[in-house]
Amino acid sequence: MRVEHQIRAFEQIFKSYDGLLPLHRFLFAYFKQHKQMGSSDRRWSSRYIYSFFRMGKALPEEGPLIRLAVGDFLCNVTPSLVTATYLPELHERISLPLKDKLQLIMDQFPSFKLADVFPFHVNLSDAAATDAFLESFFIQPDLFLRVSKGHTDTVKGILDQHQIPVQVVAEYTLALPNGSKLDQVLPDHRYYQVQDLSSQKTGNYFKPEKWDYWWDCCAASGGKSLLLHDLEPSVQLLVSDVRENSLNNLEERFQQAGLKKYQKKVLDLLQNNEQDLHHYEFDGILLDAPCTGSGTWGRTPEMLYYFDQRKISGFARLQKSIAGNVVKYLKPGKPLIYITCSVFKQENEEVIAFLEENHGLKLEKMEVITGYNDKADTMFVARLIKPE
């Protein structure tokens, strides 16, 4: 009877969800509305719906409950009633390594193809290792902290004291299990920022110099600006975004981090902003471009199920337009740092080729940051120089 109860809860959530909201926000609202669901119900429902979506479009000929059982088997190391019911011969082997479990599923379901999990794989950047990237969708990414210089031991000590598992990834980078509750444990944001490992690695491309004037033109919540400021505290900053509420969140985050000297503007970079920017010249521009976010779908696997492939070309056009509109404010000899959290070559290498051909920028270096090897997001970064 218990498995029937769990299945019914899963089916009700799946029927209610249309992919318009991020799944975690939908679940928060759904559980708030259905207060009769206890903590165990919420925990199992969340596990099942995420496991289901991590299957992407694999095994399309099977019913949703078989697909759920396969997804739950591949994504978890502890057994469930669903795997015991629908995969009884595999149920006790759930703790095996992922590659072994994938082989077991392929043996039992000959129509299972890893490529179907991410049906957009033909659009992948050439530098991405396809199989490793696809396998990563069955692994929950970690939560990463970027710790201020000199405070790694302090922050780690507090986490250890509260028995929160933590791994030192680099001198100033810590990895925690996703979902770790930090607000009460680490209330002082001067000592750390929540920032994905791959996002932190984009800072290797910034190379700011003392007293530079930089523009973070799609600043969102300001993570890249805070990284830039940590690399060179003397940098002067202009931050802009088309969404005023994002800049309000940024302002709160900057205040918590102790970053006080900056300008902010609400700007639509698809429009002519000459009236606001006619006298500005920058020593560096950060363009963390709006994108599909496909490199982050390990955190939002519902996108594997609901994403419309036609959106890729739309984002590519958007990125080219924004880049073309901002580069005019870059000083000669200075860098444009182009960043996406996408794995699609149309949003990455093809945009770089466009900027070289149409705006005369010179590519210094570009990279697909393969976060799928580190339980992190996968990102793209390029450093382009405006000719003298």
QUIDAFEN-V793326 format. One record per pair of residues at least 6 apart in sequence whose C-alpha atoms are under 7 Angstrom apart, sorted by the first residue. I is the first residue (numbers start at 1). J is the second residue. Records with the same first field share a line. If there is no record, write none. Layout:
I=J ; J
This chain:
3=81 ; 82
9=45
10=45 ; 48 ; 49
19=302 ; 306
23=302
48=68 ; 72
50=301
51=68 ; 71 ; 72 ; 75
52=67 ; 68 ; 71 ; 72
53=301 ; 302 ; 304 ; 305
54=71 ; 137 ; 138 ; 301
55=71 ; 117
56=116 ; 117 ; 118 ; 304 ; 305
57=116 ; 117 ; 119 ; 305
58=112 ; 113 ; 116 ; 117
59=67 ; 111 ; 112
66=86
69=82 ; 83 ; 86 ; 87
72=83
73=83 ; 94
74=98 ; 101 ; 138
75=138 ; 139
76=94
77=94 ; 95
78=94 ; 95
79=91 ; 94
83=91
84=91
106=112
114=134
117=134
118=134 ; 304
123=344 ; 345
124=343 ; 344 ; 345
125=343 ; 344 ; 345
127=368
128=368 ; 370
132=372
133=372
136=372
137=298
140=298 ; 299
141=178 ; 298 ; 299 ; 375 ; 376
142=175 ; 176 ; 177 ; 178 ; 375 ; 376
143=175 ; 176 ; 177 ; 178 ; 196
144=173 ; 174 ; 175 ; 176 ; 194 ; 195 ; 196 ; 197
145=173 ; 174 ; 175 ; 192 ; 193 ; 194 ; 195
146=172 ; 173 ; 174 ; 192 ; 193 ; 194 ; 195
147=172 ; 173 ; 191 ; 192 ; 193
148=172 ; 191 ; 192
149=172
151=191
152=172
165=176 ; 177
166=174 ; 175 ; 176
167=174 ; 175 ; 176
168=174 ; 175
169=175
189=256 ; 257
190=256 ; 257 ; 258
196=376 ; 377
197=376
198=369 ; 371 ; 376 ; 377 ; 378 ; 379
202=381
203=227 ; 228
205=383
206=337
208=232
209=232
210=232 ; 234 ; 235
211=234 ; 235 ; 236
212=235 ; 236 ; 283
213=235 ; 236 ; 237 ; 282 ; 283 ; 284
214=235 ; 236 ; 237 ; 238 ; 282 ; 283 ; 284 ; 285
215=237 ; 238 ; 239 ; 282 ; 284 ; 285 ; 286
216=225 ; 238 ; 239 ; 240 ; 285 ; 286 ; 287
217=239 ; 240 ; 241 ; 286 ; 287
218=240 ; 241 ; 287 ; 288 ; 289
219=239 ; 240 ; 241
220=241 ; 246 ; 247 ; 250
221=246 ; 247 ; 249 ; 250
222=250
229=235
236=262
237=262 ; 263
238=262 ; 263 ; 264
239=263 ; 264 ; 265
240=264 ; 265 ; 266 ; 267
241=247 ; 265 ; 266 ; 267
242=266 ; 267 ; 268
243=266
244=266
254=260
269=322 ; 325
270=321 ; 322
280=329
281=329 ; 330 ; 331
282=329 ; 330 ; 331
283=330 ; 331 ; 334
284=330 ; 334 ; 335 ; 336
285=330 ; 335 ; 336 ; 337
286=336 ; 337 ; 338
287=337 ; 338 ; 339
288=338 ; 339 ; 340
289=319 ; 339 ; 340
290=319
291=315 ; 340 ; 341 ; 342
292=312 ; 315 ; 342
293=341 ; 342
294=341 ; 342 ; 343
295=341 ; 342 ; 343 ; 377 ; 378 ; 379
296=341 ; 377 ; 378
297=303
316=346 ; 347 ; 351
320=351
332=386 ; 387 ; 388
333=385 ; 386 ; 387 ; 388
334=385 ; 386
335=383 ; 384 ; 385 ; 386
336=383 ; 384 ; 385
337=382 ; 383 ; 384
338=381 ; 382 ; 383
339=380 ; 381 ; 382
340=379 ; 380 ; 381
341=378 ; 379 ; 380
342=379 ; 380
343=378 ; 379
348=380
355=361
356=362
361=384 ; 385 ; 386 ; 387
362=384 ; 385 ; 386
363=383 ; 384 ; 385
364=383 ; 384 ; 385
365=382 ; 383
366=381 ; 382 ; 383
367=380 ; 381 ; 382
368=379 ; 380 ; 381
369=378 ; 379 ; 380
370=378 ; 379
371=377 ; 378
372=378
